[in-house]
Amino acid sequence: MQLDEAPTYVHLCVMVTIIDGKPTFRHPEKRNRPDTPVLRKPDWIRVKAPTSKGFAETQEIVRSKGLVTVCQEAGCPNIGECWTKKHATMMILGEVCTRACSFCNVSTGRPAPVDADEPRRVAEAVHEMGLEHVVITSVDRDDLEDGGALHFVSVIKEIRKASPGTTIEILTPDFLRKDGWENSVIDAAPDVFNHNIETVPSLYLSIRPGARYYHSIRLLERVKQRDPNQFTKSGLMVGLGETKEEVMQVMDDMRSAGIDFLTIGQYLQPTRKHAAVDRFVTPDEFKAYEEIARSKGFLMVSASPLTRSSYHAGEDFQKLKAARLAANG
């Protein structure tokens, strides 16, 4: 995907956040790691700096409601485009994650108590933005008995009360060792249940050490078993050192679990303390991945250097519904 020549938006984020005049490390577990090399970005990874009126309006709604977005916390390269259209992915359950994945820029540490009023504020923001489709994600909350499952349920219910016409996509943690609490989220019947596999099994120990590959696959399979009509979705990052054959095997595992929608995007390194980019996958390779995935039976595939889980989620949801109708004759 070749984008217009434009200023490149910030991609290498800082490790330190200033709170009350004092430096706070976003990733304390990474402070003493040696710096990893940073590869020069190729010409096809270009995005515009966020300067539009729509961006400022979205920023103000998020700020006024005291909400967190994964767009900001994860340093998403598409924030300028999405927020200009008033599309923001809400991140619930706080901005501090209990995991320490080596690819992720969300802060790591001890989270604050769950904010019981957050579901109402999220629903108000969705209503004020006039969203037809919203994506709700969260940090991992291994400290909670239910992993945050009931909070997801509350957010879904509040959005449906405030904006009954809005379709809801959730991007959940894995609910590892949470004894079936994920069933309550499935039963809340979001329109799309998304959980990212992120990478191939051989890289889990270094890239996603707190997760388990087959548990994540089984989570998405459980959604289909419990509610066959619920759309399921998952995403992969490439450029971390995986092979084409490994990616194709993950596709097969996903299809065995009945996953409908696959996203594939380029991994971009948040800081020098995070996992290094092994290589930049070319647009032609992404196109080949998309063709392979479609041939394996996915209803929808989005594969490009800047593809992210919630990028163009609303438009893609409409395509996903149309693809199911076509497949069912």
ZADO-1210 file (C-alpha; in nm, 4 decimals, padded with zeros to 6 digits):
<atoms>
<atom x="00.0000" y="00.0000" z="00.0000" code="MET" pos="1"/>
<atom x="00.1681" y="00.3209" z="-00.1190" code="GLN" pos="2"/>
<atom x="00.0469" y="00.6301" z="00.0630" code="LEU" pos="3"/>
<atom x="00.0880" y="00.9906" z="-00.0435" code="ASP" pos="4"/>
<atom x="00.4056" y="01.1700" z="00.0507" code="GLU" pos="5"/>
<atom x="00.3279" y="01.3260" z="00.3876" code="ALA" pos="6"/>
<atom x="00.4834" y="01.3934" z="00.7263" code="PRO" pos="7"/>
<atom x="00.5455" y="01.0697" z="00.9103" code="THR" pos="8"/>
<atom x="00.3457" y="01.0475" z="01.2336" code="TYR" pos="9"/>
<atom x="00.5290" y="00.9610" z="01.5570" code="VAL" pos="10"/>
<atom x="00.6028" y="00.5923" z="01.5864" code="HIS" pos="11"/>
<atom x="00.8916" y="00.5512" z="01.8257" code="LEU" pos="12"/>
<atom x="00.7250" y="00.6484" z="02.1548" code="CYS" pos="13"/>
<atom x="00.8973" y="00.7370" z="02.4791" code="VAL" pos="14"/>
<atom x="00.9333" y="00.5080" z="02.7801" code="MET" pos="15"/>
<atom x="00.8575" y="00.7828" z="03.0336" code="VAL" pos="16"/>
<atom x="00.5348" y="00.9678" z="03.1134" code="THR" pos="17"/>
<atom x="00.5382" y="01.2842" z="03.3266" code="ILE" pos="18"/>
<atom x="00.2728" y="01.2755" z="03.6025" code="ILE" pos="19"/>
<atom x="00.2509" y="01.5625" z="03.8543" code="ASP" pos="20"/>
<atom x="00.5928" y="01.6784" z="03.7413" code="GLY" pos="21"/>
<atom x="00.7531" y="01.3412" z="03.8129" code="LYS" pos="22"/>
<atom x="00.8779" y="01.0885" z="03.5539" code="PRO" pos="23"/>
<atom x="00.6877" y="00.7587" z="03.5552" code="THR" pos="24"/>
<atom x="00.8107" y="00.4637" z="03.3533" code="PHE" pos="25"/>
<atom x="00.5407" y="00.3154" z="03.1309" code="ARG" pos="26"/>
<atom x="00.7287" y="-00.0146" z="03.1143" code="HIS" pos="27"/>
<atom x="00.9281" y="-00.0616" z="03.4368" code="PRO" pos="28"/>
<atom x="01.0031" y="-00.4233" z="03.3461" code="GLU" pos="29"/>
<atom x="01.1829" y="-00.3043" z="03.0306" code="LYS" pos="30"/>
<atom x="01.3926" y="-00.0243" z="03.1852" code="ARG" pos="31"/>
<atom x="01.7134" y="-00.2246" z="03.2106" code="ASN" pos="32"/>
<atom x="01.6870" y="-00.4080" z="02.8826" code="ARG" pos="33"/>
<atom x="01.9474" y="-00.3250" z="02.6195" code="PRO" pos="34"/>
<atom x="01.8250" y="-00.1041" z="02.3367" code="ASP" pos="35"/>
<atom x="01.7084" y="-00.2932" z="02.0307" code="THR" pos="36"/>
<atom x="01.8017" y="-00.1732" z="01.6820" code="PRO" pos="37"/>
<atom x="01.5525" y="00.0432" z="01.4941" code="VAL" pos="38"/>
<atom x="01.5138" y="-00.0182" z="01.1217" code="LEU" pos="39"/>
<atom x="01.4495" y="00.2725" z="00.8866" code="ARG" pos="40"/>
<atom x="01.0872" y="00.2675" z="00.7754" code="LYS" pos="41"/>
<atom x="01.0234" y="00.2056" z="00.4073" code="PRO" pos="42"/>
<atom x="00.8442" y="00.4534" z="00.1832" code="ASP" pos="43"/>
<atom x="00.5158" y="00.2612" z="00.1961" code="TRP" pos="44"/>
<atom x="00.4675" y="00.3277" z="00.5682" code="ILE" pos="45"/>
<atom x="00.3555" y="00.6899" z="00.5633" code="ARG" pos="46"/>
<atom x="00.0762" y="00.8581" z="00.7572" code="VAL" pos="47"/>
<atom x="-00.0333" y="01.2169" z="00.8014" code="LYS" pos="48"/>
<atom x="00.0095" y="01.4044" z="01.1260" code="ALA" pos="49"/>
<atom x="-00.3248" y="01.4588" z="01.3076" code="PRO" pos="50"/>
<atom x="-00.4274" y="01.8238" z="01.2607" code="THR" pos="51"/>
<atom x="-00.7937" y="01.8184" z="01.1475" code="SER" pos="52"/>
<atom x="-01.0965" y="01.9729" z="01.3183" code="LYS" pos="53"/>
<atom x="-01.2542" y="01.6265" z="01.3494" code="GLY" pos="54"/>
<atom x="-00.9431" y="01.4997" z="01.5292" code="PHE" pos="55"/>
<atom x="-00.9624" y="01.7853" z="01.7802" code="ALA" pos="56"/>
<atom x="-01.3339" y="01.7257" z="01.8394" code="GLU" pos="57"/>
<atom x="-01.2798" y="01.3541" z="01.9022" code="THR" pos="58"/>
<atom x="-00.9913" y="01.4340" z="02.1351" code="GLN" pos="59"/>
<atom x="-01.2115" y="01.6715" z="02.3346" code="GLU" pos="60"/>
<atom x="-01.4967" y="01.4192" z="02.3719" code="ILE" pos="61"/>
<atom x="-01.2525" y="01.1531" z="02.4935" code="VAL" pos="62"/>
<atom x="-01.0890" y="01.3996" z="02.7334" code="ARG" pos="63"/>
<atom x="-01.4153" y="01.5404" z="02.8705" code="SER" pos="64"/>
<atom x="-01.5497" y="01.1929" z="02.9497" code="LYS" pos="65"/>
<atom x="-01.2276" y="01.0900" z="03.1225" code="GLY" pos="66"/>
<atom x="-01.1839" y="00.7962" z="02.8858" code="LEU" pos="67"/>
<atom x="-00.8834" y="00.6022" z="02.7603" code="VAL" pos="68"/>
<atom x="-00.8327" y="00.4966" z="02.3992" code="THR" pos="69"/>
<atom x="-00.6036" y="00.2313" z="02.2609" code="VAL" pos="70"/>
<atom x="-00.5396" y="00.4741" z="01.9740" code="CYS" pos="71"/>
<atom x="-00.3370" y="00.6904" z="02.2134" code="GLN" pos="72"/>
<atom x="-00.2018" y="00.4314" z="02.4543" code="GLU" pos="73"/>
<atom x="-00.0696" y="00.1961" z="02.1854" code="ALA" pos="74"/>
<atom x="00.0603" y="00.4756" z="01.9615" code="GLY" pos="75"/>
<atom x="-00.1538" y="00.3686" z="01.6653" code="CYS" pos="76"/>
<atom x="-00.0296" y="00.5092" z="01.3327" code="PRO" pos="77"/>
<atom x="-00.3869" y="00.5530" z="01.2061" code="ASN" pos="78"/>
<atom x="-00.5061" y="00.7843" z="01.4835" code="ILE" pos="79"/>
<atom x="-00.5094" y="01.0925" z="01.2587" code="GLY" pos="80"/>
<atom x="-00.7282" y="00.9320" z="00.9940" code="GLU" pos="81"/>
<atom x="-00.9644" y="00.7564" z="01.2359" code="CYS" pos="82"/>
<atom x="-01.0168" y="01.0435" z="01.4799" code="TRP" pos="83"/>
<atom x="-01.0804" y="01.2822" z="01.1912" code="THR" pos="84"/>
<atom x="-01.3807" y="01.0591" z="01.1135" code="LYS" pos="85"/>
<atom x="-01.4684" y="01.0474" z="01.4869" code="LYS" pos="86"/>
<atom x="-01.3790" y="00.6791" z="01.5068" code="HIS" pos="87"/>
<atom x="-01.2048" y="00.5983" z="01.8345" code="ALA" pos="88"/>
<atom x="-01.1421" y="00.2607" z="01.9983" code="THR" pos="89"/>
<atom x="-01.2285" y="00.2867" z="02.3674" code="MET" pos="90"/>
<atom x="-00.9981" y="00.1062" z="02.6095" code="MET" pos="91"/>
<atom x="-01.1820" y="00.0134" z="02.9279" code="ILE" pos="92"/>
<atom x="-01.0628" y="-00.1094" z="03.2693" code="LEU" pos="93"/>
<atom x="-00.7926" y="00.1569" z="03.2933" code="GLY" pos="94"/>
<atom x="-00.4710" y="00.2298" z="03.1091" code="GLU" pos="95"/>
<atom x="-00.2387" y="00.0000" z="03.3069" code="VAL" pos="96"/>
<atom x="-00.1999" y="-00.3630" z="03.1985" code="CYS" pos="97"/>
<atom x="-00.0971" y="-00.6564" z="03.4163" code="THR" pos="98"/>
<atom x="00.0903" y="-00.8197" z="03.1270" code="ARG" pos="99"/>
<atom x="00.4258" y="-00.7180" z="02.9822" code="ALA" pos="100"/>
<atom x="00.4136" y="-00.8163" z="02.6156" code="CYS" pos="101"/>
<atom x="00.7307" y="-00.7120" z="02.4363" code="SER" pos="102"/>
<atom x="00.5430" y="-00.5612" z="02.1391" code="PHE" pos="103"/>
<atom x="00.2900" y="-00.3436" z="02.3231" code="CYS" pos="104"/>
<atom x="00.3169" y="00.0210" z="02.4301" code="ASN" pos="105"/>
<atom x="00.0348" y="00.0138" z="02.6870" code="VAL" pos="106"/>
<atom x="00.1679" y="00.0852" z="03.0374" code="SER" pos="107"/>
<atom x="00.2538" y="-00.2103" z="03.2602" code="THR" pos="108"/>
<atom x="00.2049" y="-00.2195" z="03.6345" code="GLY" pos="109"/>
<atom x="-00.0563" y="-00.2422" z="03.9099" code="ARG" pos="110"/>
<atom x="-00.3937" y="-00.1193" z="03.7787" code="PRO" pos="111"/>
<atom x="-00.6315" y="00.1058" z="03.9687" code="ALA" pos="112"/>
<atom x="-00.9641" y="-00.0309" z="04.0958" code="PRO" pos="113"/>
<atom x="-01.2343" y="-00.0764" z="03.8336" code="VAL" pos="114"/>
<atom x="-01.4260" y="00.2446" z="03.7620" code="ASP" pos="115"/>
<atom x="-01.7932" y="00.1492" z="03.7960" code="ALA" pos="116"/>
<atom x="-01.9062" y="00.4674" z="03.6186" code="ASP" pos="117"/>
<atom x="-01.6933" y="00.4040" z="03.3092" code="GLU" pos="118"/>
<atom x="-01.9616" y="00.2100" z="03.1146" code="PRO" pos="119"/>
<atom x="-02.1977" y="00.5078" z="03.1346" code="ARG" pos="120"/>
<atom x="-01.9304" y="00.7525" z="03.0152" code="ARG" pos="121"/>
<atom x="-01.8277" y="00.5240" z="02.7291" code="VAL" pos="122"/>
<atom x="-02.1919" y="00.5021" z="02.6190" code="ALA" pos="123"/>
<atom x="-02.2278" y="00.8808" z="02.6351" code="GLU" pos="124"/>
<atom x="-01.9172" y="00.9254" z="02.4198" code="ALA" pos="125"/>
<atom x="-02.0448" y="00.6739" z="02.1639" code="VAL" pos="126"/>
<atom x="-02.3750" y="00.8646" z="02.1476" code="HIS" pos="127"/>
<atom x="-02.2067" y="01.2064" z="02.1168" code="GLU" pos="128"/>
<atom x="-01.9788" y="01.0838" z="01.8379" code="MET" pos="129"/>
<atom x="-02.2780" y="00.9390" z="01.6560" code="GLY" pos="130"/>
<atom x="-02.0980" y="00.6106" z="01.5990" code="LEU" pos="131"/>
<atom x="-02.2708" y="00.3490" z="01.3846" code="GLU" pos="132"/>
<atom x="-02.0101" y="00.0905" z="01.4890" code="HIS" pos="133"/>
<atom x="-01.7853" y="00.1012" z="01.7952" code="VAL" pos="134"/>
<atom x="-01.4864" y="-00.1066" z="01.9034" code="VAL" pos="135"/>
<atom x="-01.4300" y="-00.1635" z="02.2757" code="ILE" pos="136"/>
<atom x="-01.1033" y="-00.3127" z="02.3985" code="THR" pos="137"/>
<atom x="-00.9263" y="-00.3365" z="02.7326" code="SER" pos="138"/>
<atom x="-00.6017" y="-00.3960" z="02.9109" code="VAL" pos="139"/>
<atom x="-00.5415" y="-00.7399" z="03.0605" code="ASP" pos="140"/>
<atom x="-00.6705" y="-00.7511" z="03.4174" code="ARG" pos="141"/>
<atom x="-00.5195" y="-01.0676" z="03.5622" code="ASP" pos="142"/>
<atom x="-00.5748" y="-00.9120" z="03.9065" code="ASP" pos="143"/>
<atom x="-00.9542" y="-00.9477" z="03.8775" code="LEU" pos="144"/>
<atom x="-01.1403" y="-01.2702" z="03.9493" code="GLU" pos="145"/>
<atom x="-01.3383" y="-01.2388" z="03.6248" code="ASP" pos="146"/>
<atom x="-01.0601" y="-01.0764" z="03.4200" code="GLY" pos="147"/>
<atom x="-01.2891" y="-00.7799" z="03.3615" code="GLY" pos="148"/>
<atom x="-01.5621" y="-00.9856" z="03.1928" code="ALA" pos="149"/>
<atom x="-01.8546" y="-00.8308" z="03.3809" code="LEU" pos="150"/>
<atom x="-01.7256" y="-00.4817" z="03.3039" code="HIS" pos="151"/>
<atom x="-01.7355" y="-00.5660" z="02.9335" code="PHE" pos="152"/>
<atom x="-02.0954" y="-00.6806" z="02.9829" code="VAL" pos="153"/>
<atom x="-02.1847" y="-00.3517" z="03.1545" code="SER" pos="154"/>
<atom x="-02.0291" y="-00.1467" z="02.8744" code="VAL" pos="155"/>
<atom x="-02.2204" y="-00.3417" z="02.6084" code="ILE" pos="156"/>
<atom x="-02.5500" y="-00.2928" z="02.7983" code="LYS" pos="157"/>
<atom x="-02.4933" y="00.0816" z="02.8476" code="GLU" pos="158"/>
<atom x="-02.4078" y="00.1378" z="02.4808" code="ILE" pos="159"/>
<atom x="-02.7211" y="-00.0462" z="02.3752" code="ARG" pos="160"/>
<atom x="-02.9313" y="00.1743" z="02.6040" code="LYS" pos="161"/>
<atom x="-02.7745" y="00.5006" z="02.4833" code="ALA" pos="162"/>
<atom x="-02.7304" y="00.4090" z="02.1145" code="SER" pos="163"/>
<atom x="-02.9525" y="00.1139" z="02.0243" code="PRO" pos="164"/>
<atom x="-02.8615" y="00.1401" z="01.6569" code="GLY" pos="165"/>
<atom x="-02.4853" y="00.1154" z="01.7148" code="THR" pos="166"/>
<atom x="-02.3231" y="-00.2192" z="01.6397" code="THR" pos="167"/>
<atom x="-02.0638" y="-00.3293" z="01.8948" code="ILE" pos="168"/>
<atom x="-01.7305" y="-00.4976" z="01.8370" code="GLU" pos="169"/>
<atom x="-01.5243" y="-00.6071" z="02.1359" code="ILE" pos="170"/>
<atom x="-01.1525" y="-00.6820" z="02.1373" code="LEU" pos="171"/>
<atom x="-01.0978" y="-00.8807" z="02.4538" code="THR" pos="172"/>
<atom x="-00.8085" y="-01.0168" z="02.6561" code="PRO" pos="173"/>
<atom x="-00.7736" y="-01.3948" z="02.6696" code="ASP" pos="174"/>
<atom x="-00.9399" y="-01.4519" z="03.0126" code="PHE" pos="175"/>
<atom x="-00.6608" y="-01.6982" z="03.0868" code="LEU" pos="176"/>
<atom x="-00.7301" y="-01.8938" z="03.4077" code="ARG" pos="177"/>
<atom x="-01.0603" y="-01.7125" z="03.4645" code="LYS" pos="178"/>
<atom x="-01.2788" y="-02.0240" z="03.4915" code="ASP" pos="179"/>
<atom x="-01.5379" y="-01.9596" z="03.2233" code="GLY" pos="180"/>
<atom x="-01.6050" y="-01.5915" z="03.2914" code="TRP" pos="181"/>
<atom x="-01.5678" y="-01.5282" z="02.9177" code="GLU" pos="182"/>
<atom x="-01.9085" y="-01.6953" z="02.8733" code="ASN" pos="183"/>
<atom x="-02.0797" y="-01.3919" z="03.0250" code="SER" pos="184"/>
<atom x="-01.9200" y="-01.1722" z="02.7587" code="VAL" pos="185"/>
<atom x="-02.0225" y="-01.4088" z="02.4794" code="ILE" pos="186"/>
<atom x="-02.3783" y="-01.4164" z="02.6170" code="ASP" pos="187"/>
<atom x="-02.3921" y="-01.0339" z="02.6071" code="ALA" pos="188"/>
<atom x="-02.4021" y="-01.0913" z="02.2293" code="ALA" pos="189"/>
<atom x="-02.1672" y="-00.8316" z="02.0855" code="PRO" pos="190"/>
<atom x="-02.1929" y="-00.8115" z="01.7075" code="ASP" pos="191"/>
<atom x="-01.8249" y="-00.9029" z="01.6692" code="VAL" pos="192"/>
<atom x="-01.6078" y="-01.0882" z="01.9213" code="PHE" pos="193"/>
<atom x="-01.2420" y="-01.0154" z="01.8489" code="ASN" pos="194"/>
<atom x="-00.9378" y="-01.1541" z="02.0260" code="HIS" pos="195"/>
<atom x="-00.5968" y="-01.1158" z="01.8669" code="ASN" pos="196"/>
<atom x="-00.3662" y="-01.4150" z="01.8331" code="ILE" pos="197"/>
<atom x="-00.0932" y="-01.1554" z="01.7597" code="GLU" pos="198"/>
<atom x="00.1877" y="-01.3825" z="01.6385" code="THR" pos="199"/>
<atom x="00.2893" y="-01.7387" z="01.5542" code="VAL" pos="200"/>
<atom x="00.3340" y="-02.0010" z="01.8312" code="PRO" pos="201"/>
<atom x="00.7148" y="-02.0115" z="01.8066" code="SER" pos="202"/>
<atom x="00.7352" y="-01.6422" z="01.9047" code="LEU" pos="203"/>
<atom x="00.4945" y="-01.6476" z="02.1993" code="TYR" pos="204"/>
<atom x="00.7637" y="-01.6882" z="02.4648" code="LEU" pos="205"/>
<atom x="00.9473" y="-01.3744" z="02.3522" code="SER" pos="206"/>
<atom x="00.6584" y="-01.1640" z="02.2197" code="ILE" pos="207"/>
<atom x="00.3537" y="-01.2624" z="02.4258" code="ARG" pos="208"/>
<atom x="00.4977" y="-01.4455" z="02.7292" code="PRO" pos="209"/>
<atom x="00.1917" y="-01.4085" z="02.9537" code="GLY" pos="210"/>
<atom x="-00.0426" y="-01.5705" z="02.6999" code="ALA" pos="211"/>
<atom x="-00.0899" y="-01.9197" z="02.5588" code="ARG" pos="212"/>
<atom x="-00.1423" y="-01.9679" z="02.1853" code="TYR" pos="213"/>
<atom x="-00.3845" y="-02.2605" z="02.1998" code="TYR" pos="214"/>
<atom x="-00.5841" y="-02.1009" z="02.4804" code="HIS" pos="215"/>
<atom x="-00.6423" y="-01.7983" z="02.2562" code="SER" pos="216"/>
<atom x="-00.7485" y="-02.0223" z="01.9670" code="ILE" pos="217"/>
<atom x="-00.9864" y="-02.2116" z="02.1982" code="ARG" pos="218"/>
<atom x="-01.1386" y="-01.8881" z="02.3274" code="LEU" pos="219"/>
<atom x="-01.2500" y="-01.7922" z="01.9765" code="LEU" pos="220"/>
<atom x="-01.3654" y="-02.1473" z="01.9083" code="GLU" pos="221"/>
<atom x="-01.5773" y="-02.1303" z="02.2269" code="ARG" pos="222"/>
<atom x="-01.7514" y="-01.8172" z="02.0990" code="VAL" pos="223"/>
<atom x="-01.8639" y="-02.0055" z="01.7878" code="LYS" pos="224"/>
<atom x="-01.9727" y="-02.3081" z="01.9873" code="GLN" pos="225"/>
<atom x="-02.1792" y="-02.0967" z="02.2264" code="ARG" pos="226"/>
<atom x="-02.3216" y="-01.8568" z="01.9673" code="ASP" pos="227"/>
<atom x="-02.2697" y="-01.9737" z="01.6055" code="PRO" pos="228"/>
<atom x="-02.4171" y="-01.6516" z="01.4657" code="ASN" pos="229"/>
<atom x="-02.1703" y="-01.4242" z="01.6441" code="GLN" pos="230"/>
<atom x="-01.8944" y="-01.2996" z="01.4157" code="PHE" pos="231"/>
<atom x="-01.5425" y="-01.3808" z="01.5340" code="THR" pos="232"/>
<atom x="-01.2292" y="-01.1940" z="01.4398" code="LYS" pos="233"/>
<atom x="-00.8574" y="-01.2131" z="01.5110" code="SER" pos="234"/>
<atom x="-00.5381" y="-01.0370" z="01.4098" code="GLY" pos="235"/>
<atom x="-00.1725" y="-01.1061" z="01.3407" code="LEU" pos="236"/>
<atom x="00.1360" y="-00.8865" z="01.3358" code="MET" pos="237"/>
<atom x="00.4061" y="-00.9748" z="01.0861" code="VAL" pos="238"/>
<atom x="00.7671" y="-00.8628" z="01.0620" code="GLY" pos="239"/>
<atom x="00.8700" y="-01.0147" z="01.3958" code="LEU" pos="240"/>
<atom x="01.0696" y="-01.3056" z="01.2536" code="GLY" pos="241"/>
<atom x="00.7872" y="-01.5440" z="01.1614" code="GLU" pos="242"/>
<atom x="00.7967" y="-01.7470" z="00.8404" code="THR" pos="243"/>
<atom x="00.5315" y="-01.7558" z="00.5693" code="LYS" pos="244"/>
<atom x="00.4673" y="-02.1214" z="00.6499" code="GLU" pos="245"/>
<atom x="00.4046" y="-02.0380" z="01.0162" code="GLU" pos="246"/>
<atom x="00.1561" y="-01.7673" z="00.9214" code="VAL" pos="247"/>
<atom x="-00.0272" y="-02.0105" z="00.6948" code="MET" pos="248"/>
<atom x="-00.0470" y="-02.2646" z="00.9791" code="GLN" pos="249"/>
<atom x="-00.2002" y="-02.0005" z="01.2072" code="VAL" pos="250"/>
<atom x="-00.4564" y="-01.9310" z="00.9351" code="MET" pos="251"/>
<atom x="-00.5454" y="-02.3011" z="00.9315" code="ASP" pos="252"/>
<atom x="-00.5772" y="-02.3068" z="01.3115" code="ASP" pos="253"/>
<atom x="-00.8038" y="-02.0019" z="01.2965" code="MET" pos="254"/>
<atom x="-01.0254" y="-02.1567" z="01.0330" code="ARG" pos="255"/>
<atom x="-01.0506" y="-02.4772" z="01.2391" code="SER" pos="256"/>
<atom x="-01.1833" y="-02.2548" z="01.5193" code="ALA" pos="257"/>
<atom x="-01.4385" y="-02.1008" z="01.2813" code="GLY" pos="258"/>
<atom x="-01.2909" y="-01.7492" z="01.2814" code="ILE" pos="259"/>
<atom x="-01.4655" y="-01.5290" z="01.0247" code="ASP" pos="260"/>
<atom x="-01.2398" y="-01.2268" z="00.9896" code="PHE" pos="261"/>
<atom x="-00.8589" y="-01.2050" z="00.9821" code="LEU" pos="262"/>
<atom x="-00.6503" y="-00.8869" z="01.0003" code="THR" pos="263"/>
<atom x="-00.2765" y="-00.8812" z="00.9253" code="ILE" pos="264"/>
<atom x="-00.0566" y="-00.5749" z="00.9779" code="GLY" pos="265"/>
<atom x="00.3068" y="-00.4745" z="01.0061" code="GLN" pos="266"/>
<atom x="00.4575" y="-00.4725" z="01.3562" code="TYR" pos="267"/>
<atom x="00.6008" y="-00.1294" z="01.4382" code="LEU" pos="268"/>
<atom x="00.8359" y="-00.0968" z="01.7324" code="GLN" pos="269"/>
<atom x="00.7078" y="00.1431" z="02.0043" code="PRO" pos="270"/>
<atom x="01.0452" y="00.2104" z="02.1750" code="THR" pos="271"/>
<atom x="01.4024" y="00.0853" z="02.1682" code="ARG" pos="272"/>
<atom x="01.3217" y="-00.1325" z="02.4708" code="LYS" pos="273"/>
<atom x="01.0516" y="-00.3246" z="02.2839" code="HIS" pos="274"/>
<atom x="01.0934" y="-00.6175" z="02.0467" code="ALA" pos="275"/>
<atom x="01.2812" y="-00.5169" z="01.7346" code="ALA" pos="276"/>
<atom x="01.1311" y="-00.5214" z="01.3868" code="VAL" pos="277"/>
<atom x="01.2865" y="-00.8163" z="01.2065" code="ASP" pos="278"/>
<atom x="01.1878" y="-00.6818" z="00.8655" code="ARG" pos="279"/>
<atom x="00.9265" y="-00.4729" z="00.6855" code="PHE" pos="280"/>
<atom x="00.6886" y="-00.6950" z="00.4922" code="VAL" pos="281"/>
<atom x="00.6219" y="-00.5580" z="00.1442" code="THR" pos="282"/>
<atom x="00.2763" y="-00.4578" z="00.0143" code="PRO" pos="283"/>
<atom x="00.2972" y="-00.7407" z="-00.2414" code="ASP" pos="284"/>
<atom x="00.3525" y="-00.9922" z="00.0404" code="GLU" pos="285"/>
<atom x="00.0512" y="-00.8565" z="00.2245" code="PHE" pos="286"/>
<atom x="-00.1550" y="-00.8965" z="-00.0902" code="LYS" pos="287"/>
<atom x="-00.0375" y="-01.2569" z="-00.1185" code="ALA" pos="288"/>
<atom x="-00.1327" y="-01.3227" z="00.2457" code="TYR" pos="289"/>
<atom x="-00.4783" y="-01.1817" z="00.1766" code="GLU" pos="290"/>
<atom x="-00.5271" y="-01.4088" z="-00.1248" code="GLU" pos="291"/>
<atom x="-00.4108" y="-01.7149" z="00.0706" code="ILE" pos="292"/>
<atom x="-00.6414" y="-01.6334" z="00.3623" code="ALA" pos="293"/>
<atom x="-00.9426" y="-01.5862" z="00.1346" code="ARG" pos="294"/>
<atom x="-00.8695" y="-01.9193" z="-00.0306" code="SER" pos="295"/>
<atom x="-00.8788" y="-02.0823" z="00.3155" code="LYS" pos="296"/>
<atom x="-01.2366" y="-01.9654" z="00.3688" code="GLY" pos="297"/>
<atom x="-01.2270" y="-01.6484" z="00.5797" code="PHE" pos="298"/>
<atom x="-01.5326" y="-01.4324" z="00.5146" code="LEU" pos="299"/>
<atom x="-01.3223" y="-01.1161" z="00.5441" code="MET" pos="300"/>
<atom x="-00.9508" y="-01.0440" z="00.5268" code="VAL" pos="301"/>
<atom x="-00.7729" y="-00.7128" z="00.5743" code="SER" pos="302"/>
<atom x="-00.3980" y="-00.7271" z="00.5133" code="ALA" pos="303"/>
<atom x="-00.1730" y="-00.4246" z="00.4636" code="SER" pos="304"/>
<atom x="00.1222" y="-00.2592" z="00.6383" code="PRO" pos="305"/>
<atom x="-00.1010" y="-00.0250" z="00.8392" code="LEU" pos="306"/>
<atom x="-00.3892" y="-00.2649" z="00.9052" code="THR" pos="307"/>
<atom x="-00.4861" y="-00.2749" z="01.2720" code="ARG" pos="308"/>
<atom x="-00.7693" y="-00.4608" z="01.4468" code="SER" pos="309"/>
<atom x="-01.0089" y="-00.1670" z="01.4559" code="SER" pos="310"/>
<atom x="-00.8926" y="00.0128" z="01.1404" code="TYR" pos="311"/>
<atom x="-01.1984" y="00.0708" z="00.9161" code="HIS" pos="312"/>
<atom x="-01.3915" y="-00.1592" z="01.1507" code="ALA" pos="313"/>
<atom x="-01.7303" y="-00.0079" z="01.0694" code="GLY" pos="314"/>
<atom x="-01.6935" y="-00.0388" z="00.6927" code="GLU" pos="315"/>
<atom x="-01.5496" y="-00.3870" z="00.7326" code="ASP" pos="316"/>
<atom x="-01.8424" y="-00.4957" z="00.9495" code="PHE" pos="317"/>
<atom x="-02.0837" y="-00.4115" z="00.6683" code="GLN" pos="318"/>
<atom x="-01.8682" y="-00.6108" z="00.4246" code="LYS" pos="319"/>
<atom x="-01.8560" y="-00.8979" z="00.6737" code="LEU" pos="320"/>
<atom x="-02.2357" y="-00.9157" z="00.6924" code="LYS" pos="321"/>
<atom x="-02.2610" y="-00.9032" z="00.3126" code="ALA" pos="322"/>
<atom x="-02.0032" y="-01.1808" z="00.2785" code="ALA" pos="323"/>
<atom x="-02.2002" y="-01.4057" z="00.5134" code="ARG" pos="324"/>
<atom x="-02.5211" y="-01.3449" z="00.3176" code="LEU" pos="325"/>
<atom x="-02.3421" y="-01.4259" z="-00.0079" code="ALA" pos="326"/>
<atom x="-02.1860" y="-01.7398" z="00.1389" code="ALA" pos="327"/>
<atom x="-02.5262" y="-01.8590" z="00.2624" code="ASN" pos="328"/>
<atom x="-02.6836" y="-01.8057" z="-00.0777" code="GLY" pos="329"/>
</atoms>
